[in-house]
């Protein structure tokens, strides 16, 4: 059962990272792949290096 939980959390984190990176003009597929392959270990790295969100006025 813990494996299912870890899998679901990893998929959700991958999806969120993809959407967030895309909205910030970053390589969304690359970051999603990093999160998927590292099983959440890459998420803190992404959070540190991500670009600020630009707002359209």
PyMOL Python script that loads the backbone (N, CA, C, O; Angstrom):
from pymol import cmd

cmd.read_pdbstr("""\
ATOM      1  N   UNK A   1       0.804  -1.205   0.000  1.00  0.00           N
ATOM      2  CA  UNK A   1       0.000   0.000   0.000  1.00  0.00           C
ATOM      3  C   UNK A   1       0.849   1.273   0.000  1.00  0.00           C
ATOM      4  O   UNK A   1       0.471   2.229  -0.677  1.00  0.00           O
ATOM      5  N   UNK A   2       1.981   1.342   0.724  1.00  0.00           N
ATOM      6  CA  UNK A   2       2.800   2.557   0.679  1.00  0.00           C
ATOM      7  C   UNK A   2       3.327   2.840  -0.726  1.00  0.00           C
ATOM      8  O   UNK A   2       3.526   4.000  -1.090  1.00  0.00           O
ATOM      9  N   UNK A   3       3.554   1.788  -1.521  1.00  0.00           N
ATOM     10  CA  UNK A   3       4.060   1.983  -2.872  1.00  0.00           C
ATOM     11  C   UNK A   3       3.029   2.693  -3.742  1.00  0.00           C
ATOM     12  O   UNK A   3       3.388   3.511  -4.589  1.00  0.00           O
ATOM     13  N   UNK A   4       1.771   2.390  -3.538  1.00  0.00           N
ATOM     14  CA  UNK A   4       0.702   3.040  -4.288  1.00  0.00           C
ATOM     15  C   UNK A   4       0.662   4.523  -3.918  1.00  0.00           C
ATOM     16  O   UNK A   4       0.521   5.375  -4.795  1.00  0.00           O
ATOM     17  N   UNK A   5       0.782   4.828  -2.656  1.00  0.00           N
ATOM     18  CA  UNK A   5       0.777   6.210  -2.197  1.00  0.00           C
ATOM     19  C   UNK A   5       1.952   6.980  -2.799  1.00  0.00           C
ATOM     20  O   UNK A   5       1.775   8.090  -3.299  1.00  0.00           O
ATOM     21  N   UNK A   6       3.133   6.402  -2.752  1.00  0.00           N
ATOM     22  CA  UNK A   6       4.326   7.045  -3.308  1.00  0.00           C
ATOM     23  C   UNK A   6       4.161   7.253  -4.813  1.00  0.00           C
ATOM     24  O   UNK A   6       4.539   8.300  -5.338  1.00  0.00           O
ATOM     25  N   UNK A   7       3.604   6.272  -5.502  1.00  0.00           N
ATOM     26  CA  UNK A   7       3.379   6.376  -6.940  1.00  0.00           C
ATOM     27  C   UNK A   7       2.406   7.517  -7.257  1.00  0.00           C
ATOM     28  O   UNK A   7       2.654   8.317  -8.159  1.00  0.00           O
ATOM     29  N   UNK A   8       1.319   7.584  -6.525  1.00  0.00           N
ATOM     30  CA  UNK A   8       0.308   8.621  -6.767  1.00  0.00           C
ATOM     31  C   UNK A   8       0.892  10.007  -6.478  1.00  0.00           C
ATOM     32  O   UNK A   8       0.684  10.934  -7.261  1.00  0.00           O
ATOM     33  N   UNK A   9       1.607  10.159  -5.386  1.00  0.00           N
ATOM     34  CA  UNK A   9       2.217  11.445  -5.042  1.00  0.00           C
ATOM     35  C   UNK A   9       3.238  11.846  -6.106  1.00  0.00           C
ATOM     36  O   UNK A   9       3.329  13.020  -6.466  1.00  0.00           O
ATOM     37  N   UNK A  10       3.996  10.892  -6.603  1.00  0.00           N
ATOM     38  CA  UNK A  10       4.987  11.168  -7.637  1.00  0.00           C
ATOM     39  C   UNK A  10       4.320  11.625  -8.933  1.00  0.00           C
ATOM     40  O   UNK A  10       4.811  12.547  -9.585  1.00  0.00           O
ATOM     41  N   UNK A  11       3.226  11.003  -9.307  1.00  0.00           N
ATOM     42  CA  UNK A  11       2.501  11.389 -10.522  1.00  0.00           C
ATOM     43  C   UNK A  11       1.913  12.793 -10.361  1.00  0.00           C
ATOM     44  O   UNK A  11       1.982  13.605 -11.283  1.00  0.00           O
ATOM     45  N   UNK A  12       1.343  13.073  -9.205  1.00  0.00           N
ATOM     46  CA  UNK A  12       0.776  14.409  -8.954  1.00  0.00           C
ATOM     47  C   UNK A  12       1.881  15.470  -8.983  1.00  0.00           C
ATOM     48  O   UNK A  12       1.690  16.543  -9.556  1.00  0.00           O
ATOM     49  N   UNK A  13       3.015  15.184  -8.382  1.00  0.00           N
ATOM     50  CA  UNK A  13       4.138  16.133  -8.381  1.00  0.00           C
ATOM     51  C   UNK A  13       4.659  16.344  -9.801  1.00  0.00           C
ATOM     52  O   UNK A  13       5.026  17.461 -10.168  1.00  0.00           O
ATOM     53  N   UNK A  14       4.693  15.294 -10.585  1.00  0.00           N
ATOM     54  CA  UNK A  14       5.137  15.404 -11.979  1.00  0.00           C
ATOM     55  C   UNK A  14       4.196  16.298 -12.769  1.00  0.00           C
ATOM     56  O   UNK A  14       4.646  17.163 -13.521  1.00  0.00           O
ATOM     57  N   UNK A  15       2.901  16.097 -12.606  1.00  0.00           N
ATOM     58  CA  UNK A  15       1.908  16.903 -13.315  1.00  0.00           C
ATOM     59  C   UNK A  15       1.995  18.373 -12.882  1.00  0.00           C
ATOM     60  O   UNK A  15       1.966  19.271 -13.723  1.00  0.00           O
ATOM     61  N   UNK A  16       2.102  18.613 -11.581  1.00  0.00           N
ATOM     62  CA  UNK A  16       2.196  19.978 -11.081  1.00  0.00           C
ATOM     63  C   UNK A  16       3.464  20.661 -11.599  1.00  0.00           C
ATOM     64  O   UNK A  16       3.424  21.824 -12.002  1.00  0.00           O
ATOM     65  N   UNK A  17       4.579  19.945 -11.589  1.00  0.00           N
ATOM     66  CA  UNK A  17       5.839  20.501 -12.070  1.00  0.00           C
ATOM     67  C   UNK A  17       5.738  20.845 -13.549  1.00  0.00           C
ATOM     68  O   UNK A  17       6.213  21.897 -13.975  1.00  0.00           O
ATOM     69  N   UNK A  18       5.125  19.970 -14.331  1.00  0.00           N
ATOM     70  CA  UNK A  18       4.948  20.228 -15.762  1.00  0.00           C
ATOM     71  C   UNK A  18       4.157  21.519 -15.983  1.00  0.00           C
ATOM     72  O   UNK A  18       4.569  22.383 -16.757  1.00  0.00           O
ATOM     73  N   UNK A  19       3.021  21.639 -15.298  1.00  0.00           N
ATOM     74  CA  UNK A  19       2.176  22.817 -15.474  1.00  0.00           C
ATOM     75  C   UNK A  19       2.888  24.091 -14.991  1.00  0.00           C
ATOM     76  O   UNK A  19       2.809  25.129 -15.648  1.00  0.00           O
ATOM     77  N   UNK A  20       3.574  24.015 -13.860  1.00  0.00           N
ATOM     78  CA  UNK A  20       4.259  25.170 -13.303  1.00  0.00           C
ATOM     79  C   UNK A  20       5.424  25.594 -14.194  1.00  0.00           C
ATOM     80  O   UNK A  20       5.587  26.783 -14.470  1.00  0.00           O
ATOM     81  N   UNK A  21       6.226  24.648 -14.641  1.00  0.00           N
ATOM     82  CA  UNK A  21       7.364  24.968 -15.504  1.00  0.00           C
ATOM     83  C   UNK A  21       6.885  25.560 -16.830  1.00  0.00           C
ATOM     84  O   UNK A  21       7.503  26.488 -17.352  1.00  0.00           O
ATOM     85  N   UNK A  22       5.813  25.041 -17.364  1.00  0.00           N
ATOM     86  CA  UNK A  22       5.268  25.557 -18.616  1.00  0.00           C
ATOM     87  C   UNK A  22       4.783  26.996 -18.444  1.00  0.00           C
ATOM     88  O   UNK A  22       4.989  27.830 -19.326  1.00  0.00           O
ATOM     89  N   UNK A  23       4.144  27.286 -17.323  1.00  0.00           N
ATOM     90  CA  UNK A  23       3.646  28.640 -17.078  1.00  0.00           C
ATOM     91  C   UNK A  23       4.779  29.635 -16.851  1.00  0.00           C
ATOM     92  O   UNK A  23       4.590  30.840 -17.012  1.00  0.00           O
ATOM     93  N   UNK A  24       5.946  29.139 -16.480  1.00  0.00           N
ATOM     94  CA  UNK A  24       7.096  30.006 -16.234  1.00  0.00           C
ATOM     95  C   UNK A  24       8.047  30.075 -17.425  1.00  0.00           C
ATOM     96  O   UNK A  24       9.102  30.703 -17.340  1.00  0.00           O
ATOM     97  N   UNK A  25       7.678  29.429 -18.539  1.00  0.00           N
ATOM     98  CA  UNK A  25       8.503  29.478 -19.741  1.00  0.00           C
ATOM     99  C   UNK A  25       9.740  28.611 -19.659  1.00  0.00           C
ATOM    100  O   UNK A  25      10.736  28.887 -20.328  1.00  0.00           O
ATOM    101  N   UNK A  26       9.694  27.574 -18.856  1.00  0.00           N
ATOM    102  CA  UNK A  26      10.830  26.671 -18.698  1.00  0.00           C
ATOM    103  C   UNK A  26      10.584  25.394 -19.502  1.00  0.00           C
ATOM    104  O   UNK A  26       9.519  25.222 -20.096  1.00  0.00           O
ATOM    105  N   UNK A  27      11.565  24.509 -19.517  1.00  0.00           N
ATOM    106  CA  UNK A  27      11.451  23.233 -20.215  1.00  0.00           C
ATOM    107  C   UNK A  27      10.555  22.294 -19.395  1.00  0.00           C
ATOM    108  O   UNK A  27      11.036  21.567 -18.525  1.00  0.00           O
ATOM    109  N   UNK A  28       9.269  22.319 -19.679  1.00  0.00           N
ATOM    110  CA  UNK A  28       8.292  21.572 -18.882  1.00  0.00           C
ATOM    111  C   UNK A  28       8.496  20.066 -18.993  1.00  0.00           C
ATOM    112  O   UNK A  28       8.425  19.357 -17.989  1.00  0.00           O
ATOM    113  N   UNK A  29       8.748  19.570 -20.204  1.00  0.00           N
ATOM    114  CA  UNK A  29       8.930  18.124 -20.377  1.00  0.00           C
ATOM    115  C   UNK A  29      10.183  17.641 -19.649  1.00  0.00           C
ATOM    116  O   UNK A  29      10.178  16.576 -19.032  1.00  0.00           O
ATOM    117  N   UNK A  30      11.230  18.411 -19.725  1.00  0.00           N
ATOM    118  CA  UNK A  30      12.474  18.026 -19.058  1.00  0.00           C
ATOM    119  C   UNK A  30      12.333  17.961 -17.548  1.00  0.00           C
ATOM    120  O   UNK A  30      12.773  17.001 -16.915  1.00  0.00           O
ATOM    121  N   UNK A  31      11.719  18.983 -16.976  1.00  0.00           N
ATOM    122  CA  UNK A  31      11.535  18.989 -15.524  1.00  0.00           C
ATOM    123  C   UNK A  31      10.567  17.898 -15.073  1.00  0.00           C
ATOM    124  O   UNK A  31      10.772  17.281 -14.027  1.00  0.00           O
ATOM    125  N   UNK A  32       9.526  17.661 -15.846  1.00  0.00           N
ATOM    126  CA  UNK A  32       8.595  16.586 -15.493  1.00  0.00           C
ATOM    127  C   UNK A  32       9.307  15.241 -15.522  1.00  0.00           C
ATOM    128  O   UNK A  32       9.072  14.392 -14.661  1.00  0.00           O
ATOM    129  N   UNK A  33      10.166  15.047 -16.496  1.00  0.00           N
ATOM    130  CA  UNK A  33      10.924  13.793 -16.581  1.00  0.00           C
ATOM    131  C   UNK A  33      11.870  13.635 -15.391  1.00  0.00           C
ATOM    132  O   UNK A  33      12.027  12.537 -14.857  1.00  0.00           O
ATOM    133  N   UNK A  34      12.494  14.730 -14.984  1.00  0.00           N
ATOM    134  CA  UNK A  34      13.382  14.681 -13.811  1.00  0.00           C
ATOM    135  C   UNK A  34      12.595  14.259 -12.574  1.00  0.00           C
ATOM    136  O   UNK A  34      13.044  13.401 -11.814  1.00  0.00           O
ATOM    137  N   UNK A  35      11.434  14.853 -12.372  1.00  0.00           N
ATOM    138  CA  UNK A  35      10.617  14.526 -11.198  1.00  0.00           C
ATOM    139  C   UNK A  35      10.151  13.083 -11.273  1.00  0.00           C
ATOM    140  O   UNK A  35      10.169  12.373 -10.268  1.00  0.00           O
ATOM    141  N   UNK A  36       9.736  12.645 -12.446  1.00  0.00           N
ATOM    142  CA  UNK A  36       9.247  11.275 -12.604  1.00  0.00           C
ATOM    143  C   UNK A  36      10.353  10.251 -12.350  1.00  0.00           C
ATOM    144  O   UNK A  36      10.119   9.234 -11.696  1.00  0.00           O
ATOM    145  N   UNK A  37      11.548  10.512 -12.860  1.00  0.00           N
ATOM    146  CA  UNK A  37      12.645   9.551 -12.723  1.00  0.00           C
ATOM    147  C   UNK A  37      13.295   9.562 -11.338  1.00  0.00           C
ATOM    148  O   UNK A  37      13.804   8.536 -10.885  1.00  0.00           O
ATOM    149  N   UNK A  38      13.281  10.703 -10.671  1.00  0.00           N
ATOM    150  CA  UNK A  38      13.931  10.771  -9.360  1.00  0.00           C
ATOM    151  C   UNK A  38      12.958  10.546  -8.215  1.00  0.00           C
ATOM    152  O   UNK A  38      13.352  10.555  -7.049  1.00  0.00           O
ATOM    153  N   UNK A  39      11.712  10.349  -8.540  1.00  0.00           N
ATOM    154  CA  UNK A  39      10.689  10.081  -7.539  1.00  0.00           C
ATOM    155  C   UNK A  39      10.711  11.114  -6.424  1.00  0.00           C
ATOM    156  O   UNK A  39      10.905  10.778  -5.256  1.00  0.00           O
ATOM    157  N   UNK A  40      10.516  12.342  -6.784  1.00  0.00           N
ATOM    158  CA  UNK A  40      10.372  13.471  -5.868  1.00  0.00           C
ATOM    159  C   UNK A  40      11.698  14.035  -5.346  1.00  0.00           C
ATOM    160  O   UNK A  40      11.674  15.072  -4.683  1.00  0.00           O
ATOM    161  N   UNK A  41      12.818  13.428  -5.601  1.00  0.00           N
ATOM    162  CA  UNK A  41      14.079  13.993  -5.124  1.00  0.00           C
ATOM    163  C   UNK A  41      14.454  15.240  -5.918  1.00  0.00           C
ATOM    164  O   UNK A  41      15.178  16.100  -5.415  1.00  0.00           O
ATOM    165  N   UNK A  42      13.970  15.345  -7.147  1.00  0.00           N
ATOM    166  CA  UNK A  42      14.263  16.510  -7.966  1.00  0.00           C
ATOM    167  C   UNK A  42      13.359  17.693  -7.684  1.00  0.00           C
ATOM    168  O   UNK A  42      13.648  18.804  -8.130  1.00  0.00           O
ATOM    169  N   UNK A  43      12.274  17.485  -6.957  1.00  0.00           N
ATOM    170  CA  UNK A  43      11.329  18.564  -6.692  1.00  0.00           C
ATOM    171  C   UNK A  43      11.960  19.727  -5.918  1.00  0.00           C
ATOM    172  O   UNK A  43      11.745  20.876  -6.302  1.00  0.00           O
ATOM    173  N   UNK A  44      12.723  19.488  -4.858  1.00  0.00           N
ATOM    174  CA  UNK A  44      13.367  20.621  -4.177  1.00  0.00           C
ATOM    175  C   UNK A  44      14.329  21.379  -5.093  1.00  0.00           C
ATOM    176  O   UNK A  44      14.449  22.600  -4.990  1.00  0.00           O
ATOM    177  N   UNK A  45      15.009  20.669  -5.979  1.00  0.00           N
ATOM    178  CA  UNK A  45      15.916  21.320  -6.923  1.00  0.00           C
ATOM    179  C   UNK A  45      15.124  22.230  -7.853  1.00  0.00           C
ATOM    180  O   UNK A  45      15.513  23.371  -8.103  1.00  0.00           O
ATOM    181  N   UNK A  46      14.006  21.712  -8.365  1.00  0.00           N
ATOM    182  CA  UNK A  46      13.164  22.523  -9.242  1.00  0.00           C
ATOM    183  C   UNK A  46      12.658  23.768  -8.512  1.00  0.00           C
ATOM    184  O   UNK A  46      12.660  24.861  -9.078  1.00  0.00           O
ATOM    185  N   UNK A  47      12.231  23.609  -7.279  1.00  0.00           N
ATOM    186  CA  UNK A  47      11.701  24.741  -6.520  1.00  0.00           C
ATOM    187  C   UNK A  47      12.751  25.822  -6.286  1.00  0.00           C
ATOM    188  O   UNK A  47      12.411  27.000  -6.179  1.00  0.00           O
ATOM    189  N   UNK A  48      14.014  25.436  -6.207  1.00  0.00           N
ATOM    190  CA  UNK A  48      15.086  26.410  -5.994  1.00  0.00           C
ATOM    191  C   UNK A  48      15.445  27.123  -7.299  1.00  0.00           C
ATOM    192  O   UNK A  48      15.678  28.332  -7.288  1.00  0.00           O
ATOM    193  N   UNK A  49      15.493  26.400  -8.424  1.00  0.00           N
ATOM    194  CA  UNK A  49      15.990  26.993  -9.668  1.00  0.00           C
ATOM    195  C   UNK A  49      14.903  27.545 -10.582  1.00  0.00           C
ATOM    196  O   UNK A  49      15.221  28.128 -11.619  1.00  0.00           O
ATOM    197  N   UNK A  50      13.646  27.381 -10.233  1.00  0.00           N
ATOM    198  CA  UNK A  50      12.599  27.840 -11.140  1.00  0.00           C
ATOM    199  C   UNK A  50      12.591  29.355 -11.266  1.00  0.00           C
ATOM    200  O   UNK A  50      12.957  30.085 -10.345  1.00  0.00           O
ATOM    201  N   UNK A  51      12.165  29.795 -12.431  1.00  0.00           N
ATOM    202  CA  UNK A  51      12.111  31.227 -12.740  1.00  0.00           C
ATOM    203  C   UNK A  51      10.915  31.866 -12.046  1.00  0.00           C
ATOM    204  O   UNK A  51       9.930  31.194 -11.740  1.00  0.00           O
ATOM    205  N   UNK A  52      11.010  33.174 -11.799  1.00  0.00           N
ATOM    206  CA  UNK A  52       9.837  33.852 -11.246  1.00  0.00           C
ATOM    207  C   UNK A  52       8.715  33.865 -12.269  1.00  0.00           C
ATOM    208  O   UNK A  52       8.957  33.928 -13.474  1.00  0.00           O
ATOM    209  N   UNK A  53       7.508  33.806 -11.783  1.00  0.00           N
ATOM    210  CA  UNK A  53       6.347  33.819 -12.661  1.00  0.00           C
ATOM    211  C   UNK A  53       6.141  35.228 -13.193  1.00  0.00           C
ATOM    212  O   UNK A  53       6.104  36.196 -12.433  1.00  0.00           O
ATOM    213  N   UNK A  54       6.009  35.327 -14.502  1.00  0.00           N
ATOM    214  CA  UNK A  54       5.772  36.631 -15.107  1.00  0.00           C
ATOM    215  C   UNK A  54       4.277  36.874 -15.203  1.00  0.00           C
ATOM    216  O   UNK A  54       3.504  35.963 -15.497  1.00  0.00           O
ATOM    217  N   UNK A  55       3.885  38.099 -14.954  1.00  0.00           N
ATOM    218  CA  UNK A  55       2.475  38.453 -15.035  1.00  0.00           C
ATOM    219  C   UNK A  55       2.265  39.343 -16.248  1.00  0.00           C
ATOM    220  O   UNK A  55       3.033  40.275 -16.489  1.00  0.00           O
ATOM    221  N   UNK A  56       1.234  39.053 -16.996  1.00  0.00           N
ATOM    222  CA  UNK A  56       0.894  39.873 -18.154  1.00  0.00           C
ATOM    223  C   UNK A  56      -0.039  40.992 -17.713  1.00  0.00           C
ATOM    224  O   UNK A  56      -1.070  40.744 -17.086  1.00  0.00           O
ATOM    225  N   UNK A  57       0.322  42.198 -18.037  1.00  0.00           N
ATOM    226  CA  UNK A  57      -0.511  43.345 -17.623  1.00  0.00           C
ATOM    227  C   UNK A  57      -1.364  43.840 -18.759  1.00  0.00           C
ATOM    228  O   UNK A  57      -2.123  44.794 -18.591  1.00  0.00           O
TER     229      UNK A  57
END
""", "prot")
cmd.dss("prot")
cmd.show_as("cartoon", "prot")
cmd.util.cbc("prot")
cmd.orient("prot")
